[in-house]
């Protein structure tokens, strides 16, 4: 995974998405309190984290419709969200482009050392994100991590049904690159952990408390552990110990 697992460029995206969705549902005047709606939104946003952003917008549209509203095309919700998010993170992108910020400023601590350790062991690596491909590819380049991923850098497409992390994993297996049990996955989302575990792979849950990334976020830890994460880390400063556990031989 990319956002929240390696990249911190989009740190705080939940604080953009959730309020936008709550505002949309409050406008329907169903009598539900803001706290009740916020709990509902946080649940499905968290459950769908790791999938393409469109799925969260489709779920919002379903909730609007269930409350008697007439939702627009979910793509319009997505565009409104991305516009708000862009305002929040624009300065980060510009600082990286201009060289005023170092890639290390927006990487989960220890990320580069981990990637180099995995590469040195001959692993073929893939980077996959629910963020739109055109954006995440540039962000991976700005963070100077795209060069580690010989297998490719993949993001969400306009035809959102044509790509997913699950599809990527199945393609890797069907092309005879490896058995499902040989797949090692890293992610901070429920979805990618589930995808790795369902093929018999090993999953490392990145339950980092953003943006400092020094401690484990307990809410993330519980969700990642519940779906089968084999290990939970707050960041990758422990990469040497983690590598020794993952590759004991």
N, C-alpha and C positions, 0 to 999 in steps of 0.2 A: 504494500500500500504506500501511498505518497503523503497526502495531507495528514498531519498529526502523527505519522509514523516516522517520516524523514523530514518533511517540510513544515515550517511554522509560518510560512508566508500568509496562509489563510487562517491562522490562529484567531479564534473569536468568531468564526463563521456561525456557530450556533446562536450567538447573541445577536446575530442579524436575522437569521432564518426564523427562529422561534417567535420573536416579537412581531414580525411581518405576518406570520400565520395566525397568531392570536388576534391581531388587529382585524384580520379578515373575518374570523369567526365571531368576534365581538359585534361586528357590524350587522350580523344577522339577527341580533337582539332575541336570542332564544331564552334568556333568563339565566343562562349559565354564568357563573362568576368568572372573572379573569383568571383566578387561581385554578379553577376547575379546567378551563380551556388550556391554560399553560401546561398542566399536568398531562392532558391528552396529547397535545402537540409534542411535548418533550418525549413522550413514550414512542410515538411513531417515527419521529426524527431520529432518535437513538437506534431504534430497531432497523431502520433503513440506511443508517450510516455505512458507507462502503459501497452501496449501490449508486448508480447514476443519480444525479440530483433530480432528474425528471420523476423518479419514483416517489420522492418525497412530495413533489408538487402534485402528482396524480392522487396521492393519499389526501392531500389538502382538499383537492377538488371533490373527492369522495365524501369528505366530512361536510363540506359546504352543501353538497347535494342532499346528504342525509338530514340536514337541518332545514330543508325546504328552499335552499338557495339555488341559483342557476350559475354554476361556475363557468368561467371562460375556459378556453383551451389551456391546459396546464402549462404549456410553453410560455404563455403570458405571465403566469406566476413566476416561472423560472427566470424570465428576463427581468422582472421587477426585483427579484431577489439578487440576481447578479449585479444589477445596477447599484443596489444598496451596498453589496459586499465590495464592489469596486471602489466606492467612496472610502470604505474603511481601510482597504489594503493598498490603495494606489501609491501612497508614499513609500511603501516597502518595495514595490516593484521598481519604482523610479530610482530609489536609492541603490538598488542592485544593478540596474542598467547603467547608472552613472558612475558606478564604482565607489559611491559614498558609503556603502555598506558592504561588509564581507559576507560571502555565502555562509560562513560559520555562524553569523548572527541569526540566521533563519533556518538552521538545521537543529533537529533534536540532538542534544549533546551526545557525542560518541558515534554519530551516524557514519561519518567518513571512515573512521577506524574500523567499524564493523564491516562496511562494504569492502574495504581493502582486504580484511581478513577472509571474507567469504570468497572474494575473487582470487586471492592467493591459494585457496584450497581447490580452485578449479571449478567452482560452482557456476553454472550458467544462470544468470539472473534476469528477471523480468520485473518491470515496474508497471503497476496497474492502478488506475485511479477512477473514482466516480466523477471527478471533475472533468469538464470538457477538455478534449484532447489538445486543442489548439492552445489553451491556456497552460495546462499542466506541462506540456512539452517545453514551452518557453521557460516556465518556472524551474523545471528540472535542469535546463541548460544554465539558467542564471545561478543556480546553486551548485553547478559543476558536478552533478551526480549522474547525468544521463550517460556519461562515458562508461559507467560500471555495468550497464545493462545490455549485455550482448544479445539477449533474447528479445529486446525491444522495449519501447516506452508506449504504453497504451492508456487512453482516456476515453471518456464518454463521447459518443457520436450522436449526431442529430437523429439517426435511426437507432434509438436507444435499445431496441430489442436485438440489434445485431452484435452487440458486445457486452460482455460482463466478465467479472473475474472468474465466475464459474465456467463460462465458455472458454476462457483462456486456459484454465487448468485442464479442462477436458481435451483441448487441442494439443497441449503439451503431452498428455498421456497417450492420446490416439496416434500421435506422430511417432510414438515409440521412443521418445527422448528419455523417458523414465517411467517407473512404476509409481502409482499414487503414493505409496509408502516412502518414496524417496523425495517427496516434495516437502520443502521447508518454507513456511510462510510467516511473514511479519505483518501485523496490522493493529490498528487501534479501533477498528470497527467490528461489530457483531458479524457482518456478512462475510468478510474475507476469512475470519477464523472458522466460521461454519463451513465455507467452501473447501478449505484445506482439510478439515477433519473428516468431511464426508467421503473423501477419497483415501483416507488412512494416513494422511500426512502429519507432520509435526508443526504445531502453530505456536508462535510467540506473540503474546498479547502485549501491546505497548499501551499501558494505562497511564500515560504521562499527564500530569496536571499542568496544563498550559497556562501562561506562556513560559513560566520559569523552568518547567520540566525537571524538577528536582525530586519530586515525591510522586507516589502512586495516587491517582485519582480513584477513590474507593468505589464510586458509582461505575466507572469504566471497568475496574477490576472485577466487580461482581458480575457484570454482564459478559465480559470476555471469558471469565472462568466458567460461567454457567453454560456457555455454548461449546466448551471443550478445550480452551487454551491450555497447552501443556506447561507453559511458563508465562509469568507476568513480570514485566520490567517497567520502571519509571522512565528510563532513558537507556542509552547504550554505553554509558561510561563504564559499565560492568562487562563490556564486550569480551574481555579476555576470559573471565570466568564463564560467561555464557557460552563462548566457543568451546571451552574445555568440557562443558556439560553436554553440548550438542554433538561434539565429535570426540568421544572419550578414547577412541582408538587412534 
